[in-house]
Amino acid sequence: MKFWLGGYTADMDGRASGIGMLLAGAADDASAGGALAFAGEVATADSPSWVTPHPGSPTLDRGDVVYAALEARQQVQAFRRTGESAFTPLGTPVDAGEAVCHVAVEPEGRFLVASCWGDGRVVRMDLDAAGRPSSPVVAASAVDPYGPDAAESRAGDLDLAAAARALREAAGAEYAHLVPDHDRDDAEPAAGTEDGAPVSRPSRAHQAAFLPGGLIATTDLGLDLVRFWRDGARGLRLVQEVALPKGSGPRHMVWHPSGHLYVVTELSCELFVVAPAADGTWHLVGGTPLGAGTLPGDSAAELAASRDGEFLYAGVRGSNTMATLRVRGAGEAVAPVALVDAGVDWPRHHLVVRDTLLVAGQRSDEVASLTLDLRTGVPGRVRHRTAAPSPTCIVPVR
C-alpha cells in the first residue's frame, strides 16, 4: 500500500526534502500490515508539514492533485501528479498565514480551508477545475472567550464549572484527579493570568474539518475554541463558537457517524465531545483525560478513529505514547482504555488502516506500524519500521 509523507525540511530544522512516499508491503496491497519502506521523494517542497489530496471532481480524478501546507513559507502549494511517483507544482503558491499547518478540501473540491498556527488565520481559497487554489479570503478573527472583551465571560465560567463536574464524574475515581479544577471557587489563577487579571493570549488555528450538511469546524489551540462556519458569498461565515476549558488547547478533531465531534486537546491531553442540540446549536457534552500515564509537559497531537468507530487513538508527544479510548453510549461519552508505547520519538501523526496503526516519529526520523487488536482496540508492539526523514503527516494514496 502506498502513502504520501509530509515532512519538515531544513527551513524547519528537519531532514526531509519534500513530499515523500511510504510503502507498506507491495504498492497494490489493500492492507498496511506489510514491511515498511521509504521510497524517496515524489515532490520537492519546503516543509510540506501537512499534505491532503483533492477529493476528485467531474474534471479531476481523486488524488491527481495534492495540497501542501508549506509551513515556514506561510503558503499553500498545489501539486499535480505526473506519474506513479512524481508530482510537479500546479500554479503558484498562495499566501495563507504564519505557520500554516493544515489544509482541508471541501468534499466536492470547490474550495479549501487553510489553518495557520502562527497568527490564528483561517483562510478560504477557491479551487478551479484543474485544482489550482486562488483568491484567499481570511475569515473573522477569533476573540478570547476568557479575555476582557468577551461579552459573556462569566457565563462561560459557569458553563466550565458544570463541565468540570461532569467530566470528573465521567472519568471515575481513577482519573478524576486529572480533570482541571474549573469548578473550584478557590482555584489558583489559571495560566494566562497575572494575579487573577486576564492577559492577552494568541490565536492559533490548527485544523479544519468538513462536517455533514455543509458545516465546517475549526480549532483554535491558543484561544480554546471550536468554531463552526458555513461557506458564503464573501468567504466563511461564522455560525457559532464552543469554548473548551481554558488552557486546554484544542488541536485536532474527528467527526463520528453518531453525529458527535471528538476534539483532542494538545495542552491538557484530554478528549472532549461536542454535539448539536435539537435546535442545531453545538455544546460540550462530555470528555475525559487521555489516561493516567500522561506526564507533565506532554502534548497531544493527532486523533484518529478505528474503522468501525468504536475506538479513538490519540498520539502523545513527550512520553511518546498512544492513547486508546472507547466510544460509549450513543457517542456522547468516551472512556480511556490503555496508554501504550507509540514505538517512535515524537508521534506527530498517525493513521488507522484496518488492523494497522501507522505512526510518524518526527524526531526519530521513522515511521512504525503497530498491529491493532480488533477486540480490545489496543495497539500492540511495533511490527515494522522504516527510516523516513522528519515525517509529520501520513496520507493514503487512493
N, C-alpha and C positions, 0 to 999 in steps of 0.2 A: 504494500500500500504506500502511496506517495503523499508527502506533506510538504507545504512551504514553511520555511522558518523565517520569522522576523528576528532581528538581532541588533546589537549595538556595535557600531564601528568606532574608529579611532576618535571621532569627534565627541563620543560619549564614553571614552575610556574603555571601549570594547575591542574585540578581536575579529569581528565579522567584517566582510567586505560588501555586504548587500543582502539580498534575499537568497536564502539557501534552500536546498532540497534535502529532505529526510526520507529514507526508505525503511519500511518495516516489513521485512520479508520481501517477496517478489513485488515488483511495481504494480502488478494487476491483482494482488491478493485482496480479498474482501475484508480481511481482518488485519489488526495491527499487532498480532502476537508474535510475529517472526523476528528474526535477528535485525537489529537496527544498524543503519549505516548512513553516514553523512555523505551525500553525493555531490557536494560542491555548490557553487553559486549559480543561480539562474538569472539574476539581475544585479547589476552594480547600483548601489544606493547608499546614501549617508544615513546611518542609524534608522533603518526602517523598523522601528520598535513594535509597530502593530501592522499586520497585513490582513486584508479581507478581500474576498472575491466579489465580483459583480454577480448578482443572482440570476442573470440571464434575462433576455427580452426577445421580442419578435425579430430583432435585428442582430442579436448578440447571444452567443452560447454562454452558459454558465461557466465561469472560471476563465474565459478567454481574456478578461481584463481583471487585474487585481489593483488594489489601492494600498498605498503605504503611508503611514504617518512618519514623516522624516522629522524626528523629534527635535534635534538640535537646530535644524534649518527652519523650523516653525512652518513647515509646508506639507501639503498633501500632494503626492505624485501618483498618477495612474501609469500602469504598465500593461502593454499588450503582448499576449502570448504569440511567439513566433515559431515555436517548435515544442517538442515534448518536454524540454528542459531549458527553455530560453525565453526571456521577456525583453522587450525594448520599451523605453519611455513612450507614453502616449500623451502627446501635448506637453505643455509646460507645467511646472509645479505651481500650485495655487497657495497663496499665503493663507494661513489659518490663525495661528497664535503661538504664544510662548509655550514651549514644551508640549506640542500637540502629541497626544499619546494614544488616541483611539479613533477609529473610523468605523462607522456603521452605515450600511447601504440600505435604502428603502426597498422593501421586498419586490417592487415592480421595477426597480432600477431607475427611478426618476430623479432621485437626488441622494446625497449622502449627508451625514452629520459628523463633524469632527469635534472632539473634546480636547481641551487644552489645559493641562495640569498647571502650567506656569502662571497664566493670567486669568484662568476661570472661563475663558471664552467657550461658548457653544456655537458652532458655525455651520450653517446650511450652505451646501453647494449644489447647483444644478448639474445634471449629467445629460449629455447629448446622446444621440442614437448610437454613437461609437463608444460611449462610456467616458468621454472626457469631462472632467469637472471644471466648473467655471462659476462666476458670479457669487462669490462668498458673501453671505449676509450674517452678521453677528447677532445672535439672539439677545434678549433682555438680560442684563447682568443680574446675578443673584444678590440678595440682601441677607445679611446675617440674621437669622431668626432669634439669636440671643444678643444682638447688638443694640445700641441705644436708639437706632432708627426703626427697630421692629415694632410695629403698631400693636401687636398683641403678645409681647414678650412674656407677660405674667401668665396669660392663658396657656402659652406654650409650656412654661414651667410646671403648671398644674397638670397638663397632659403628660409630661415626662415623669412626674411623681407617680401617676397612675400606671404608666408604662413600666416603671421600675418595679413596682409591686407585682404587676402581672408577670414580668419576666422572672422575678425571683421565685414566684410560686411555680411557674412552669419548669424552671431549671431544677427544682428539687433541692434537698438538703446538700447533696454532694457538690453542686455547682452554684448555689445561691450566693456564696461569698464573692463570686466573680462579677456579679451584676453591680454596676456603678450605683452609688448611694444617692440617686437623684430624688428620692422620697424622704431623705433625712433633713429635718429643719436645721440641724447643727452641722451640716456637711461643710467641709473646708471650701473656700473659693475654688471654683473649677479652673482647669487650665485655660489660659487665655484671659485671665482677670488679674488685677493687681489690687489687693486689699478689698476684694469684692466688687471693684469697679470694672466695667467691661472695657476691653481694649480691642482695637481693630484686628480682624482676622482675614487672611487672604482667601479669595475664592479659588477653588481648584477643581475644575470639571474633570471627570475621569472616564466616563463611559456613557454611551447612548444605546438604548435598546428599543427596537420597534415591537410594539405590542399589538394584539388583535384589535381590529376596528380603527386602525389609523392613528392610535395613540403612540407617543414617543416618550420614553422615560430617560432621564439623565441623572447622573450622580454628581454631587459637589462635595468632594472629600474635605475641603477646607471649611465649609460652612454647614456641614452635617445635613445636607438636603437631598431629597429625591424630588425631582421636578418633572412635571408632566406637561406635554406640549401637543399641539396639532399643527399641521402644515397649513400655512395661509398664503395669501397673495403677496405679502411683504415679508416672507420668511416664517420662522417658527413663532407660534402664538402660545404664550404661557397660559395653561389651564389651571394648574394647582401645584402647590408645594406641600411636601410632608417633611417635617423636621424630625430627625433622629436624635438620640441623646447627644448632648454637647460633648465634643471631643471624640466621638466615635469614629468618624471618617469613612462614610460610605464610599466604597470603591467600585465594585462590580456587582452585576445583577444577573439573575436567571428567572425567566418567566416560566411558570409551571402550568400544565394543562388544566389544573384545578381553578385557575384564574388568579392565583396568588403570585406575587413578585417577591423573590428572595434576594436580600441585599447583604453582602458580606462587608464588614467594616474593617478597614486597614488598621486603624489605630487602637481600637478596643478589642479586636479579634472576637467579634460577635457576629451572629447571623440574625437578621431581622426579617419579619414577614409583613408585607404591606399588601392590602387588598381593597377592592372597591366595595362600597356600600350599595344598597339598592338604588340610591339616587345617583350613583356613578362617582361620588367623591371617594378619594383614597384615604386610608387610615392605617396606622400602625396597629397590627392585631396580635403580634407575638414575636418571640425571639428567644435566643439562648446564647450563652458563651460557646465558643467552638470546642472547648474541652478543658479539663482540669490541668492538662500538661503544657499549656501555653506559658511562656515566660515573659517577664518584664523586658520590654524592648522588641518583642516580636511584632511583626506586621503581616497582616493577611494580604493575599494577592488575588488570585483568580478563584472563581466559583463555577462549578460545572455540575450537571445532573447526570445520574445514571440513565441508561437507555429507557427504562420503564418509569423514571421519575420518582422512584421510591427513596433513592439516596442522593445526597448532595456531598460534594467534595470541595473543600477549601484548602488552598495551599497557605502555609505559614512560614514566612521567611524569618531567619534568626535561629530558631530551634530547628528549622528545616524539617517540618513535619507536614503530614497530610491529615486533615480532619475529615472524618466521615460523620454525617448526620442523617437521621432517618426522618422522612416526612410523616407526620402523624395526622389523625383525624381526617378532615376534608381538605387538608393542605394548610390549615391555619396555624399548625404547630410543628415545631422541629425539635429533635432531641439528639444530643451528642451520642455517638456510638463508639468511636475509637479515635485515637490520635497516634499515627504511626510514622515511622521514618519515611521521608519522601525519597530518599536514595540519592539526592543531589544537594549541592550547596546553592541556597537562594532560589527556591522553587517559584520562579516568576510567573509561569503559566503552565496549565495542564489541560489535557483533553481526554475525554472518555470515548473510547471506540469499542463498543460491545463489552467484552470482558477484560479489556486492557486499559490501563491508565498511563498515558504518556506525560512525562514531566520534564519541563525545560529548566535546567540548572544554570541560571545566568552566570553565577560566579565560578562554578566548577567547569564551565565550558563543555557541557554534555547534555544529552537527552537520555532519560532512562524510561524503561517500560516496567510497570508493575501489574501483576495479574489481579483482577478483582474477583473476590468470592461472591458469586451472584446470589447466594443465600443470605449471607450476613452483610454484604456490601463493602466489607473491609478490604483494602489493598494488602497484598502480600509483599514479600521481599522483591527486590529488583530481579527481573528475569533477564533483561538485556539492557545494554547501554552502549552509547557511541559518543565519541568526541564530536562536539559541534561548537563553533565559536560564538560565545556570548548570546545564547538563544533567549529571546524574550517573548516569542509567540509561535504557536504551532497551528497550522491551518490545513485541514484535509483537502486533498485535490479530488474534485468530483468531475 
